[in-house]
Amino acid sequence: MHDKPADQAEPLQSDAATMRPGGRTARTATAVLDATIAELGDVGYAALRIEVVAERAGVNRATIYRRWGDKPSLVAAAFTARQAEVSPPADTGDLLEDLLCFLREVRRGFDSPWITALIRETGPRTADNDGLRQALDKIWHARFHLSRQIFARAVERGDLPADTDPDFLVQAATGPLYLRWLMLGRPLTDDFLRQTAALVIAGAQRP
């Protein structure tokens, strides 16, 4: 990884002209995060270089270091920004339909080259992939925060027991998709999604 420039600790300018929505700082941030997503899709996480992202975004790399600090934080910020563009989990009042909508969203994510790149480089935590794991720790936290609402609402409605662990159910529901798609190379059909959702709900409702 390249050394950070000496001026990375300098604060960004924060006058009203640059910080207002749509101002120069906002446009710069959007350009950098978009460039990060594009670069991830092209080369993956390990080969991503901040100086290349900076060139792609048309900014000085010192700007990226000042605002995001390092590559894991930059990648996590890019994912979180894209996550903010995703609608909150469906709230149909029916747990099965809500969960199916969520699983379809996960399936759509597998069509994104940059998400695919992150997933394919993920493995057991080691010294070699610690940076990627740092980014993923932040990414999963943001994703779980949204996804767990499906099960938390079901608990509030009385559809699931009060001691239900929403985070565990998110893992139980998405794990089969990653196994089937990433390890087995098999398609995530509508039938598979429905079978997975029904199995997870049945297990969660069991006394």
BELGIFEN-V544826 format. One record per pair of residues at least 12 apart in sequence whose C-alpha atoms are under 8 Angstrom apart, sorted by the first residue. I is the first residue (numbers start at 1). GAP is how many residues later the second one is. D is the distance in Angstrom with one decimal. If there is no record, write none. Layout:
BEGIN
[[I GAP D] [I GAP D]]
END
This chain:
BEGIN
[[1 48 7.8] [4 58 7.7] [4 61 6.8] [5 57 6.2] [5 60 7.7] [7 55 6.9] [7 59 7.7] [8 54 5.8] [8 55 7.5] [8 57 5.5] [8 58 4.5] [8 61 7.7] [9 57 5.8] [10 56 6.5] [11 55 6.7] [11 56 7.9] [12 51 7.8] [12 54 7.1] [12 55 7.2] [28 29 7.8] [28 31 7.6] [31 26 5.2] [31 27 7.9] [32 21 6.8] [32 22 6.8] [32 24 7.9] [32 25 5.2] [32 27 7.8] [32 32 7.6] [33 41 7.6] [33 42 8.0] [33 44 7.4] [33 45 4.9] [33 48 7.7] [34 23 7.8] [34 44 7.3] [35 18 5.7] [35 19 7.8] [35 21 5.9] [35 22 5.5] [36 17 5.8] [36 38 7.7] [36 39 6.8] [36 42 6.7] [37 38 7.8] [37 41 6.6] [37 42 7.8] [37 77 6.1] [38 76 7.1] [39 14 6.8] [39 75 7.8] [40 73 7.7] [40 74 4.9] [40 77 6.7] [40 78 7.8] [41 71 7.7] [41 72 4.6] [41 73 3.8] [41 74 7.5] [41 75 7.8] [41 76 6.3] [42 71 7.6] [42 72 7.5] [43 74 7.8] [44 70 6.9] [44 73 4.9] [44 74 6.5] [44 77 7.8] [45 72 6.9] [45 73 6.3] [45 76 7.4] [45 87 7.0] [46 75 7.9] [46 86 7.7] [49 22 7.9] [50 14 7.6] [50 21 6.9] [71 60 7.4] [72 59 5.5] [72 60 6.2] [72 61 8.0] [72 62 5.8] [72 63 4.3] [73 61 7.8] [73 62 6.1] [75 60 6.2] [76 59 5.0] [76 60 7.0] [76 62 5.9] [76 63 5.5] [79 60 6.5] [80 59 6.7] [80 62 6.6] [83 59 7.9] [83 60 7.4] [88 58 6.7] [89 12 7.5] [89 13 6.4] [89 57 6.8] [89 58 6.5] [89 60 7.2] [89 61 6.6] [90 12 7.4] [90 60 7.7] [91 59 7.5] [95 55 7.2] [95 56 7.6] [95 59 6.3] [95 64 7.6] [96 101 6.6] [96 102 6.9] [96 105 7.4] [98 52 6.5] [99 51 6.8] [99 98 6.3] [100 93 6.7] [100 94 6.6] [100 97 6.5] [102 45 7.5] [103 70 7.8] [103 71 7.1] [103 90 6.6] [104 89 7.6] [106 68 7.8] [107 70 7.8] [107 81 7.0] [118 14 8.0] [120 62 7.6] [144 23 6.9] [144 26 7.4] [147 23 6.8] [148 18 5.2] [148 19 5.8] [148 21 7.9] [148 22 6.3] [149 17 7.6] [150 16 8.0] [151 15 5.3] [151 18 7.5] [152 14 6.1] [159 46 7.7] [160 44 6.8] [160 45 5.6] [161 43 7.8] [161 44 6.7] [164 40 7.2] [169 31 7.1] [169 35 7.7] [172 28 6.7] [173 23 6.6] [173 24 6.5] [173 27 6.2] [176 20 7.4] [177 16 8.0]]
END
